């Protein structure tokens, strides 16, 4: 029994990236130890689908299997390892990748290990706040826009004033840009603030862009607006109708957002 255990083959290391960017290939590697056994084949699976096979006794020894949602670019195998390159699909999804190493007959013993990889494109930059003046007069209404960087999945956006979360108005939902390379999208959300007559003070406005993965990835930016009140933020968010000044501000903010996202000339 001790002799059989000493000669048993095994997978010594399985490398699968925790996150994969859909714009570039991900490299997966499987390292194994055969001891006194002879290698029959090495197979890679995505979930239940075989995507790669190495069989040293066949010509050619490597076969690739493209399945729905993924493209296998190639791979290389040695006597103790096998590497495969895959292009992740442009969809925020989590999949299991398994390496299976089998010995020659008559036993055809199998060693198998599995790890998960999630398709995610992290934002490279913090979000941008557009439309924030340095000074706000009593009774003035301002319209702010927060635009996130491109990512997959797109970021959710929250607004805070003096660390108080702002509940969005129905027409101020998070909007998404058209998809770019790899399915990445930018997102933005508008916040309308009405300043009542009051004493001078300042508001700290913060925008939080949250990438909905586990654990969440959060990037944020903030600005300070000088005004004539330090009243609670909830009193500043207007529930009134949209006047002409608001419509003009909205047009300016939308144009600035397009400039940030797509470099549109104003």
C-alpha positions as CSV (number, residue, x, y, z in Angstrom):
1,X,0.0,0.0,0.0
2,X,2.8,2.4,0.8
3,X,4.4,1.7,-2.6
4,X,1.1,2.5,-4.4
5,X,0.8,5.8,-2.6
6,X,4.4,6.8,-3.3
7,X,3.9,6.2,-7.1
8,X,0.5,7.9,-7.3
9,X,0.4,11.0,-9.7
10,X,-1.0,14.3,-8.5
11,X,-1.6,17.9,-9.5
12,X,0.9,20.0,-7.6
13,X,-0.3,23.5,-8.6
14,X,-3.2,25.0,-10.4
15,X,-3.1,28.6,-11.5
16,X,-6.3,30.3,-12.6
17,X,-6.6,34.1,-12.3
18,X,-9.3,35.2,-9.8
19,X,-10.3,38.0,-12.3
20,X,-9.9,38.1,-16.1
21,X,-10.1,41.2,-18.3
22,X,-12.2,40.6,-21.4
23,X,-9.9,42.7,-23.5
24,X,-6.9,40.4,-23.1
25,X,-6.2,36.7,-22.9
26,X,-6.0,34.9,-19.6
27,X,-3.3,32.3,-18.9
28,X,-4.1,29.2,-17.0
29,X,-1.5,26.6,-15.9
30,X,-1.6,23.2,-14.4
31,X,1.5,21.6,-12.9
32,X,1.6,17.9,-12.1
33,X,3.8,15.1,-10.8
34,X,3.7,11.7,-12.5
35,X,6.2,9.7,-10.3
36,X,6.2,6.2,-11.8
37,X,3.1,6.7,-13.9
38,X,2.9,7.4,-17.6
39,X,0.9,10.4,-18.8
40,X,-2.1,9.6,-21.0
41,X,-3.7,13.1,-21.3
42,X,-4.2,16.5,-19.8
43,X,-7.7,18.1,-20.3
44,X,-9.0,21.5,-19.4
45,X,-12.7,22.2,-18.8
46,X,-14.7,25.3,-18.5
47,X,-17.6,24.3,-16.3
48,X,-18.7,21.0,-17.9
49,X,-17.3,21.7,-21.4
50,X,-13.8,20.5,-22.5
51,X,-11.8,23.3,-24.1
52,X,-8.3,21.8,-24.4
53,X,-6.7,18.4,-24.6
54,X,-3.1,17.3,-24.6
55,X,-2.4,13.6,-25.6
56,X,1.4,13.0,-26.2
57,X,0.7,9.8,-28.1
58,X,-1.5,11.5,-30.8
59,X,-0.6,13.7,-33.8
60,X,-1.0,16.5,-33.3
61,X,-0.8,16.2,-29.5
62,X,-2.9,19.3,-28.8
63,X,-6.5,19.9,-29.6
64,X,-8.5,23.0,-28.9
65,X,-12.3,23.1,-28.4
66,X,-14.0,26.5,-28.7
67,X,-17.3,26.5,-26.8
68,X,-20.0,29.1,-26.6
69,X,-18.8,32.3,-25.0
70,X,-15.1,31.6,-24.9
71,X,-12.3,31.4,-27.4
72,X,-9.2,29.2,-26.8
73,X,-6.2,30.8,-28.3
74,X,-3.6,28.0,-27.7
75,X,-1.5,26.2,-25.2
76,X,1.8,24.6,-24.4
77,X,2.6,21.4,-22.5
78,X,5.7,19.9,-21.0
79,X,6.4,16.6,-19.2
80,X,5.1,18.2,-15.9
81,X,2.9,21.1,-16.8
82,X,0.2,22.3,-19.3
83,X,-0.7,25.9,-20.0
84,X,-3.7,27.2,-21.9
85,X,-4.6,30.8,-23.1
86,X,-8.3,31.7,-23.2
87,X,-10.1,34.9,-24.3
88,X,-12.8,35.6,-21.8
89,X,-16.3,36.5,-23.0
90,X,-17.3,40.2,-22.8
91,X,-19.8,39.3,-20.1
92,X,-19.5,39.7,-16.4
93,X,-19.7,36.0,-15.5
94,X,-18.0,33.5,-13.1
95,X,-17.0,30.1,-14.5
96,X,-15.1,27.0,-13.1
97,X,-11.9,26.0,-14.8
98,X,-10.7,22.4,-14.2
99,X,-7.5,20.6,-15.0
100,X,-7.7,16.8,-15.4
101,X,-4.6,14.7,-15.6
102,X,-4.9,11.0,-16.4
103,X,-2.4,8.1,-16.5
104,X,-2.0,5.4,-19.1
105,X,-4.0,2.1,-18.9
106,X,-5.0,-0.2,-17.7
107,X,-6.0,1.8,-14.7
108,X,-6.4,5.3,-16.3
109,X,-6.2,7.0,-12.9
110,X,-7.4,10.6,-12.8
111,X,-6.4,13.6,-10.8
112,X,-8.5,16.8,-11.0
113,X,-8.6,20.3,-9.5
114,X,-10.9,23.2,-10.1
115,X,-10.7,27.0,-9.6
116,X,-13.1,29.8,-10.5
117,X,-12.4,32.8,-12.7
118,X,-14.7,35.9,-12.9
119,X,-14.7,38.2,-16.0
120,X,-14.2,41.7,-14.7
121,X,-12.6,44.9,-16.1
122,X,-11.6,47.2,-13.3
123,X,-11.9,50.9,-13.7
124,X,-8.6,52.7,-14.2
125,X,-9.6,56.0,-12.8
126,X,-11.8,57.6,-10.1
127,X,-15.2,59.0,-11.1
128,X,-15.5,62.6,-12.2
129,X,-17.9,65.2,-10.8
130,X,-19.1,67.7,-13.4
131,X,-21.1,71.0,-12.8
132,X,-19.9,71.7,-9.2
133,X,-19.4,75.5,-8.7
134,X,-17.1,76.9,-6.1
135,X,-19.8,79.2,-4.7
136,X,-23.6,78.8,-4.5
137,X,-25.9,81.7,-3.8
138,X,-29.0,81.4,-1.6
139,X,-32.0,80.0,-3.5
140,X,-29.7,78.8,-6.4
141,X,-30.2,75.4,-7.9
142,X,-27.3,73.3,-9.2
143,X,-27.1,70.2,-11.2
144,X,-24.2,67.8,-10.7
145,X,-23.2,64.8,-12.7
146,X,-20.9,61.9,-11.7
147,X,-19.4,59.9,-14.5
148,X,-17.5,56.6,-13.8
149,X,-14.7,55.1,-15.7
150,X,-15.3,52.3,-18.2
151,X,-15.6,48.9,-16.5
152,X,-17.3,45.4,-16.7
153,X,-19.8,45.1,-15.1
154,X,-20.6,48.9,-15.2
155,X,-20.4,50.7,-11.9
156,X,-23.3,51.6,-9.7
157,X,-23.3,55.3,-8.6
158,X,-24.2,56.7,-5.2
159,X,-24.3,60.4,-4.2
160,X,-23.4,61.6,-0.7
161,X,-23.6,65.1,0.8
162,X,-21.9,65.5,4.1
163,X,-21.7,61.7,4.2
164,X,-25.5,61.4,3.9
165,X,-26.6,59.0,1.1
166,X,-28.9,60.7,-1.4
167,X,-32.0,58.9,-2.6
168,X,-32.3,59.4,-6.4
169,X,-35.2,61.0,-8.0
170,X,-37.0,58.8,-10.6
171,X,-35.5,60.7,-13.6
172,X,-32.0,60.7,-12.0
173,X,-31.3,56.9,-12.4
174,X,-27.9,55.6,-13.4
175,X,-27.3,55.8,-17.1
176,X,-25.0,53.7,-19.2
177,X,-22.8,54.5,-22.2
178,X,-22.7,52.3,-25.3
179,X,-20.5,49.2,-25.0
180,X,-16.8,49.6,-25.8
181,X,-14.1,46.9,-26.5
182,X,-14.7,43.9,-24.3
183,X,-18.2,45.0,-23.4
184,X,-17.0,47.8,-21.0
185,X,-19.4,50.6,-20.2
186,X,-19.2,53.9,-18.4
187,X,-22.0,55.0,-16.2
188,X,-23.3,58.4,-14.9
189,X,-25.9,59.8,-12.6
190,X,-27.3,63.3,-12.0
191,X,-28.0,65.0,-8.7
192,X,-30.2,68.1,-8.4
193,X,-29.6,70.3,-5.4
194,X,-31.6,73.4,-4.4
195,X,-29.9,75.7,-1.8
196,X,-32.3,77.6,0.5
197,X,-31.5,81.0,2.0
198,X,-29.3,80.5,5.1
199,X,-26.0,81.4,6.7
200,X,-22.8,80.8,4.9
201,X,-21.1,77.3,5.1
202,X,-19.9,74.5,2.9
203,X,-21.1,71.1,1.5
204,X,-18.9,68.2,0.9
205,X,-20.3,66.4,-2.2
206,X,-19.0,62.8,-2.8
207,X,-19.6,60.5,-5.7
208,X,-19.1,56.7,-5.2
209,X,-18.7,54.3,-8.1
210,X,-19.2,50.7,-7.0
211,X,-18.2,47.8,-9.2
212,X,-20.7,45.0,-8.2
213,X,-18.3,42.1,-7.7
214,X,-17.4,40.1,-4.6
215,X,-15.9,41.8,-2.7
216,X,-17.1,45.2,-4.2
217,X,-14.6,47.5,-5.8
218,X,-15.2,51.1,-4.8
219,X,-13.7,54.2,-6.3
220,X,-14.8,57.7,-5.3
221,X,-14.2,61.4,-5.7
222,X,-15.4,64.5,-3.8
223,X,-15.6,68.2,-4.1
224,X,-16.5,71.1,-1.7
225,X,-19.1,73.7,-2.6
226,X,-19.3,76.9,-0.6
227,X,-22.8,78.1,0.2
228,X,-24.9,80.0,2.6
229,X,-26.1,77.1,4.7
230,X,-24.9,74.0,6.6
231,X,-28.4,72.5,6.8
232,X,-28.8,68.8,6.4
233,X,-28.4,67.5,2.9
234,X,-31.8,66.0,2.7
235,X,-33.3,69.5,2.8
236,X,-31.2,70.5,-0.2
237,X,-32.5,67.9,-2.6
238,X,-35.4,69.6,-4.4
239,X,-38.7,67.9,-5.0
240,X,-40.1,70.7,-7.2
241,X,-40.7,70.9,-10.9
242,X,-38.1,71.4,-13.6
243,X,-37.8,75.0,-14.5
244,X,-36.0,76.7,-17.4
245,X,-32.8,77.2,-15.5
246,X,-32.8,73.5,-14.5
247,X,-33.3,72.5,-18.1
248,X,-30.4,74.7,-19.2
249,X,-28.2,73.3,-16.5
250,X,-29.2,69.8,-17.5
251,X,-28.2,70.5,-21.1
252,X,-24.8,71.7,-20.1
253,X,-24.2,68.7,-17.8
254,X,-25.2,66.3,-20.6
255,X,-22.9,68.0,-23.1
256,X,-20.0,67.9,-20.6
257,X,-20.7,64.2,-19.9
258,X,-20.5,63.5,-23.6
259,X,-17.3,65.3,-23.8
260,X,-15.8,63.3,-20.9
261,X,-17.0,59.9,-22.4
262,X,-16.5,60.3,-26.1
263,X,-14.4,63.5,-26.6
264,X,-17.3,65.2,-28.3
265,X,-16.4,68.7,-29.3
266,X,-18.6,71.4,-27.7
